[in-house]
Amino acid sequence: MSHETQLSHTAKAADDPVLTAYRKSIDNIDAAIIHMLAERFRITQAVGEYKAKVTLPPADPAREQRQIERLRKLSEEADLDPEFSEKFLRFIIDEVIRHHEKAREI
């Protein structure tokens, strides 16, 4: 596809009210996800600081497994791919553990 054709399609998409409405909804959802992740990480940071203070390990594999199982079930109920959900949660858990390990260094 030529550059001019791509620009033409882009211009048409920008003028399409249905597509614009869908994209606005997606943008709103993305913003909500970011705010929810920020709040989740604020809470897990407090958990990490607490664990460091009372000398608990940064990771809790049993809880992680329970969370993954719970989220997989919720994903199935919501008609969302459980494999995707598990990968997403695993990414978050790994990041939280990394933060908890850093909290021990302080």
Rosetta blueprint (number, residue, H / E / L):
1 M L
2 S L
3 H H
4 E H
5 T H
6 Q H
7 L H
8 S H
9 H H
10 T H
11 A H
12 K H
13 A H
14 A H
15 D H
16 D L
17 P H
18 V H
19 L H
20 T H
21 A H
22 Y H
23 R H
24 K H
25 S H
26 I H
27 D H
28 N H
29 I H
30 D H
31 A H
32 A H
33 I H
34 I H
35 H H
36 M H
37 L H
38 A H
39 E H
40 R H
41 F H
42 R H
43 I H
44 T H
45 Q H
46 A H
47 V H
48 G H
49 E H
50 Y H
51 K H
52 A H
53 K H
54 V L
55 T L
56 L L
57 P L
58 P L
59 A L
60 D L
61 P H
62 A H
63 R H
64 E H
65 Q H
66 R H
67 Q H
68 I H
69 E H
70 R H
71 L H
72 R H
73 K H
74 L H
75 S H
76 E H
77 E H
78 A L
79 D L
80 L L
81 D L
82 P H
83 E H
84 F H
85 S H
86 E H
87 K H
88 F H
89 L H
90 R H
91 F H
92 I H
93 I H
94 D H
95 E H
96 V H
97 I H
98 R H
99 H H
100 H H
101 E H
102 K H
103 A H
104 R H
105 E H
106 I L
